Amino acid sequence: MVCLFWLWPSPAAGEGLEGFETPLRERLVAAFRDDGLFLRKGGDAYAVDHATMMLYAVRSGRRELFGDLASALEERFCVRSDAGDCQVVTVCWRVRPGTPPDASGTTETFLAAAAYWRAYRVWKVPVYGERAVSLLRGYLWHQWKSGGHWMIRNYYNYSEEAFATNSFTMGYAPDLLREVGETLESSEFADVADWSLGFVLAAQTEWGLFHSVFDPEMKSLYAVCMDSPHYSPNNLAKPGDSAAIALEITGSAPDAARRVLSFIKSRWPSVANAYSLTTGAPAQGKACGGGMAYGHWAQVLRLAAALEDGLFASMVAERLAAGLDAESLSVWDSAQLLLAIEESRAIPAEEKRR
């Protein structure tokens, strides 16, 4: 049973958030079903949660857990679609037991590919590398060039057999594509890595945060007031989302990733959930006011760890630990925190003391 592996002792114990690993795992066990799905409130299972836990399994060395989660992903989330004379495999962004899959998710597809690729690099299992490449080809199936614009379209609707006409900046993975392209010596992935990096960098604002959406149709409708198809609804950007975007470019464009972390550090400890891209001020209103969710703070902790900013990573971990109530966390929060704890262990000890 998959649940048994959540109870394995941690590879290391220490201060900060590490003491919360067991309650976090228990929170996920409570959401886990025998058919391999982690159900959120409302009865849906989300591929982002599942892929995050696959990444966690690799980072924590839980090989058997990874295998069980990978099998569930293949059975419940992976969808094969006709693409001309061949088939492509994508990851459905959300499933509900007893209902057909509705649409692919580009972020979910590349996160699952990243989990397989890391598993392949760590455990040298050829089939994991093959699955990573297969999913990345499904991811590339979403790309589109028209009118001078290039993007990875946000989703493919399985029943309507149609792609979205917009894209989310969070759905790009330049570092992963570059690593796979260099390993395989394949321009198929290397070229898209370059285009992806250009896309993401074009979405970064003067404040360091990223615009969240790219929509050429909106640009055509509002050409006078839109400089670019990149924009953020209500002109608001979220530091947590920007941290997630920056995580995928720490290797390709570390300075751009550091700009996101610098924005957050400059507003520490009172970091809001969203900021105005006009003034840089915290957003007001019930929908966007207040502090960030635990899962978004986990993204910030992961970014600090990836950039080896050990001092700030320790500050984030200590603040989270001081107010963390594991029982109140969502499945997404719990999964993100577990992965963040594991990745923060990789920071050299001397960096943590800086």
Phi and psi in degrees as a GROMACS rama.xvg file:
@    title "Ramachandran Plot"
@    xaxis  label "Phi"
@    yaxis  label "Psi"
@TYPE xy
-60.905  -39.2429  VAL-2
-56.7087  -32.1319  CYS-3
-58.4959  -32.2138  LEU-4
-78.0279  -13.4193  PHE-5
-70.5237  -20.6094  TRP-6
-92.7268  -0.120358  LEU-7
-59.8265  144.716  TRP-8
-66.0062  151.868  PRO-9
-68.5451  149.561  SER-10
-60.6982  -25.9157  PRO-11
-147.964  152.849  ALA-12
-125.287  154.258  ALA-13
-176.048  -156.009  GLY-14
-89.4157  -174.724  GLU-15
68.517  -137.067  GLY-16
-75.3372  -13.9379  LEU-17
-59.5402  -29.3772  GLU-18
-69.2543  -11.8218  GLY-19
-95.1913  0.101354  PHE-20
-60.2224  -45.2412  GLU-21
-62.3307  -48.96  THR-22
-63.4735  -30.7828  PRO-23
-66.4604  -44.004  LEU-24
-64.2326  -39.3982  ARG-25
-64.6073  -34.9571  GLU-26
-62.6721  -39.2004  ARG-27
-74.5732  -34.4536  LEU-28
-59.2291  -39.9901  VAL-29
-64.8063  -26.0835  ALA-30
-93.4774  -2.67182  ALA-31
-89.1688  139.639  PHE-32
-109.957  158.467  ARG-33
-63.1678  -19.9327  ASP-34
-87.1731  7.90131  ASP-35
91.9888  14.7027  GLY-36
-109.955  141.84  LEU-37
-98.4706  110.647  PHE-38
-91.5026  129.615  LEU-39
-82.9675  172.627  ARG-40
-59.7688  135.512  LYS-41
104.76  -14.9821  GLY-42
93.6764  7.21101  GLY-43
-99.9494  150.592  ASP-44
-111.719  134.768  ALA-45
-111.521  132.839  TYR-46
-64.4742  -28.1596  ALA-47
-63.3034  -37.108  VAL-48
-65.8166  -45.4158  ASP-49
-64.5454  -45.4897  HIS-50
-66.7981  -36.1424  ALA-51
-62.0485  -40.2251  THR-52
-71.3376  -28.5441  MET-53
-65.5781  -42.235  MET-54
-61.8329  -41.4274  LEU-55
-61.8242  -42.0425  TYR-56
-60.6301  -39.8829  ALA-57
-67.0345  -49.5569  VAL-58
-62.7563  -31.4773  ARG-59
-92.6581  0.163875  SER-60
75.6715  21.443  GLY-61
-92.7722  81.64  ARG-62
-66.6306  -42.301  ARG-63
-68.5116  -36.5549  GLU-64
-61.6321  -44.0656  LEU-65
-58.7095  -44.6668  PHE-66
-60.0658  -41.2516  GLY-67
-66.1375  -42.3878  ASP-68
-67.6795  -37.3825  LEU-69
-63.4613  -41.3398  ALA-70
-62.2942  -41.5358  SER-71
-66.3654  -37.5717  ALA-72
-61.4028  -47.1131  LEU-73
-60.19  -40.6468  GLU-74
-78.5775  -37.2854  GLU-75
-105.892  -30.5872  ARG-76
-109.265  -28.5345  PHE-77
-77.5465  133.391  CYS-78
-126.557  134.689  VAL-79
-102.241  126.949  ARG-80
-124.358  150.122  SER-81
-75.6066  131.734  ASP-82
-132.522  84.672  ALA-83
69.4267  -123.127  GLY-84
-95.0448  14.5437  ASP-85
-139.647  176.455  CYS-86
-115.306  147.23  GLN-87
-120.38  153.359  VAL-88
-112.183  126.958  VAL-89
-128.193  170.205  THR-90
-108.66  123.55  VAL-91
-68.17  134.738  CYS-92
-70.2231  -26.2108  TRP-93
-155.631  139.716  ARG-94
-131.784  152.125  VAL-95
-128.053  128.591  ARG-96
-51.3251  128.534  PRO-97
90.9183  -1.03559  GLY-98
-124.522  149.576  THR-99
-71.7351  155.311  PRO-100
-65.6681  145.373  PRO-101
-102.434  -45.7623  ASP-102
-155.11  152.835  ALA-103
-74.0505  163.185  SER-104
-128.698  123.114  GLY-105
-70.3378  -40.7319  THR-106
-61.4792  -44.8442  THR-107
-63.7864  -37.9863  GLU-108
-66.71  -43.7379  THR-109
-75.4114  -28.2416  PHE-110
-66.3909  -41.7025  LEU-111
-64.5641  -40.4647  ALA-112
-62.4793  -40.9671  ALA-113
-61.943  -40.1668  ALA-114
-63.842  -45.2772  ALA-115
-63.2169  -41.6335  TYR-116
-65.6026  -42.0349  TRP-117
-65.1406  -38.6701  ARG-118
-63.183  -39.5246  ALA-119
-63.727  -43.2565  TYR-120
-68.9667  -33.7991  ARG-121
-81.4663  -47.1874  VAL-122
-104.789  -3.1733  TRP-123
57.6614  38.3133  LYS-124
-95.4005  110.594  VAL-125
-55.3261  -37.7358  PRO-126
-64.3944  -29.2521  VAL-127
-67.1426  -39.9856  TYR-128
-64.4136  -39.5605  GLY-129
-64.2064  -40.355  GLU-130
-68.1664  -36.7165  ARG-131
-61.376  -46.648  ALA-132
-64.7351  -40.8711  VAL-133
-60.5169  -44.0162  SER-134
-67.9371  -37.9193  LEU-135
-65.7946  -32.2498  LEU-136
-68.5488  -36.1407  ARG-137
-63.8484  -36.6515  GLY-138
-63.871  -45.4958  TYR-139
-64.6508  -23.4612  LEU-140
-59.9552  -23.3907  TRP-141
-82.6269  -5.72575  HIS-142
-73.5078  155.92  GLN-143
-153.777  134.849  TRP-144
-123.361  128.181  LYS-145
-165.017  137.634  SER-146
58.3857  31.771  GLY-147
84.0553  0.876329  GLY-148
-107.989  145.366  HIS-149
-127.471  140.863  TRP-150
-161.306  165.092  MET-151
-97.6466  110.39  ILE-152
-63.2356  145.602  ARG-153
-62.5668  -36.6796  ASN-154
-161.908  167.295  TYR-155
-122.021  122.826  TYR-156
-81.9463  115.628  ASN-157
-65.3012  -40.8681  TYR-158
-76.2367  -37.9378  SER-159
-86.469  -11.4624  GLU-160
52.7813  50.6397  GLU-161
-141.756  146.277  ALA-162
-90.9092  154.54  PHE-163
-67.7528  161.04  ALA-164
-107.112  6.6833  THR-165
-124.964  -178.038  ASN-166
-150.013  149.305  SER-167
-103.726  136.17  PHE-168
-62.1805  -24.3988  THR-169
-71.079  -9.47113  MET-170
-93.4684  30.0651  GLY-171
-124.524  144.364  TYR-172
-138.172  65.4313  ALA-173
-57.9354  -42.9092  PRO-174
-63.1484  -45.9288  ASP-175
-62.7508  -47.1505  LEU-176
-62.3301  -38.7813  LEU-177
-66.587  -42.9506  ARG-178
-62.9592  -44.1632  GLU-179
-66.1369  -42.7699  VAL-180
-60.9598  -41.8693  GLY-181
-70.1039  -38.3599  GLU-182
-65.1747  -42.5896  THR-183
-89.6125  -4.43559  LEU-184
52.1861  51.0191  GLU-185
-122.1  120.969  SER-186
-70.6043  -18.333  SER-187
-53.8727  -40.2204  GLU-188
-98.1147  -33.9904  PHE-189
-63.3761  -40.9628  ALA-190
-63.5896  -44.3463  ASP-191
-67.3388  -30.5383  VAL-192
-60.7015  -43.79  ALA-193
-64.9905  -45.8128  ASP-194
-63.8431  -38.9335  TRP-195
-64.2305  -43.4088  SER-196
-62.6649  -42.8554  LEU-197
-60.9605  -40.5176  GLY-198
-60.5959  -48.7773  PHE-199
-66.0343  -44.7446  VAL-200
-63.7053  -33.3929  LEU-201
-68.4755  -18.387  ALA-202
-89.9882  -6.80138  ALA-203
-78.7311  134.622  GLN-204
-91.9545  173.198  THR-205
-63.6788  -21.253  GLU-206
-81.4479  -13.9122  TRP-207
103.204  -21.0859  GLY-208
-78.2664  172.043  LEU-209
-112.976  141.396  PHE-210
-62.7295  148.11  HIS-211
-96.7863  -22.7901  SER-212
-129.228  149.15  VAL-213
-128.924  119.584  PHE-214
-145.413  98.2197  ASP-215
-58.2397  -30.8999  PRO-216
-66.0752  -38.8381  GLU-217
-64.0661  -39.2641  MET-218
-62.7275  -38.8225  LYS-219
-69.1776  -30.5995  SER-220
-78.6986  -35.1852  LEU-221
-122.77  47.0294  TYR-222
-58.0198  -34.4359  ALA-223
-65.9806  -38.3932  VAL-224
-107.633  5.32525  CYS-225
-121.884  117.368  MET-226
-73.8904  -26.6423  ASP-227
-149.59  158.442  SER-228
-66.7075  -12.2809  PRO-229
-75.8081  130.371  HIS-230
-158.92  170.204  TYR-231
-126.952  129.477  SER-232
-52.968  133.313  PRO-233
60.1804  15.8682  ASN-234
58.6187  35.1919  ASN-235
-117.47  138.379  LEU-236
-123.389  146.924  ALA-237
-107.602  126.729  LYS-238
-58.4624  -37.3067  PRO-239
-63.4016  -43.8848  GLY-240
-65.2252  -40.2284  ASP-241
-64.6435  -35.4672  SER-242
-63.8922  -39.9381  ALA-243
-63.971  -40.143  ALA-244
-65.249  -44.7225  ILE-245
-63.9329  -30.0796  ALA-246
-58.0035  -28.3271  LEU-247
-88.162  2.18117  GLU-248
-129.825  14.8836  ILE-249
-64.2441  -27.1563  THR-250
-86.3984  -39.3086  GLY-251
-80.9684  -36.0096  SER-252
-145.768  68.4972  ALA-253
-59.9814  -33.386  PRO-254
-64.5667  -39.1061  ASP-255
-66.1912  -38.9218  ALA-256
-64.88  -38.5461  ALA-257
-66.676  -28.7725  ARG-258
-62.8807  -36.5573  ARG-259
-65.1891  -47.3655  VAL-260
-63.9183  -37.2675  LEU-261
-64.0336  -40.0051  SER-262
-58.2744  -46.5896  PHE-263
-68.1934  -43.3809  ILE-264
-63.2017  -34.7508  LYS-265
-69.7371  -16.5217  SER-266
-111.072  7.37774  ARG-267
-67.7801  139.765  TRP-268
-96.3862  0.23774  PRO-269
-95.473  70.4061  SER-270
-90.1995  123.718  VAL-271
-82.5165  165.838  ALA-272
-70.6731  -30.2761  ASN-273
-150.72  154.693  ALA-274
-133.728  148.233  TYR-275
-72.6167  131.239  SER-276
-82.1738  -3.73371  LEU-277
-88.8555  -44.7043  THR-278
-112.371  -19.2482  THR-279
79.7987  5.22672  GLY-280
-84.5632  154.3  ALA-281
-59.3296  139.673  PRO-282
-70.2198  147.141  ALA-283
-107.697  159.609  GLN-284
110.411  154.167  GLY-285
-60.8937  -37.8245  LYS-286
-71.7537  -27.6058  ALA-287
-129.588  -2.15917  CYS-288
-79.6579  176.969  GLY-289
84.3792  -176.244  GLY-290
-86.8586  174.399  GLY-291
-75.5142  155.27  MET-292
-70.7545  159.2  ALA-293
-57.6715  -39.7947  TYR-294
-63.6015  -35.1037  GLY-295
-70.8471  -37.4739  HIS-296
-64.4763  -33.3547  TRP-297
-62.1264  -38.8991  ALA-298
-62.5244  -39.3015  GLN-299
-65.3199  -42.2788  VAL-300
-61.5293  -41.7099  LEU-301
-62.933  -40.2374  ARG-302
-66.2567  -43.7359  LEU-303
-60.3428  -40.1892  ALA-304
-65.6966  -43.3455  ALA-305
-63.5313  -33.4156  ALA-306
-91.6968  5.41211  LEU-307
56.5224  38.0111  GLU-308
-92.1418  77.7016  ASP-309
-64.7643  -37.1704  GLY-310
-63.6392  -46.792  LEU-311
-69.9685  -36.1476  PHE-312
-58.6491  -41.7384  ALA-313
-65.8228  -38.1753  SER-314
-64.3664  -42.4352  MET-315
-64.0796  -45.9126  VAL-316
-61.4228  -42.7664  ALA-317
-65.4279  -40.2511  GLU-318
-67.1748  -41.5461  ARG-319
-63.1261  -44.3733  LEU-320
-62.6953  -34.2797  ALA-321
-66.1494  -28.4229  ALA-322
-119.849  9.81825  GLY-323
-77.6431  129.424  LEU-324
-119.497  96.9272  ASP-325
-58.6104  -33.328  ALA-326
-67.1048  -24.2742  GLU-327
-91.8177  -2.98067  SER-328
-76.9096  148.759  LEU-329
-79.1513  169.875  SER-330
-60.3289  -43.2659  VAL-331
-63.7197  -46.2502  TRP-332
-56.5586  -47.4313  ASP-333
-62.9073  -44.5947  SER-334
-63.5406  -44.5256  ALA-335
-63.6529  -40.0896  GLN-336
-66.472  -42.4049  LEU-337
-59.3528  -44.4506  LEU-338
-66.0588  -40.256  LEU-339
-63.4471  -41.9911  ALA-340
-59.6248  -45.2544  ILE-341
-64.9833  -43.3437  GLU-342
-70.4744  -31.9611  GLU-343
-69.4707  -18.7358  SER-344
-65.284  -22.1014  ARG-345
-77.8064  -9.6012  ALA-346
-69.433  127.741  ILE-347
-57.1013  144.1  PRO-348
-56.7971  -38.1622  ALA-349
-66.3167  -29.8733  GLU-350
-69.1112  -34.8038  GLU-351
-67.6231  -22.4838  LYS-352
-91.1358  -6.83519  ARG-353
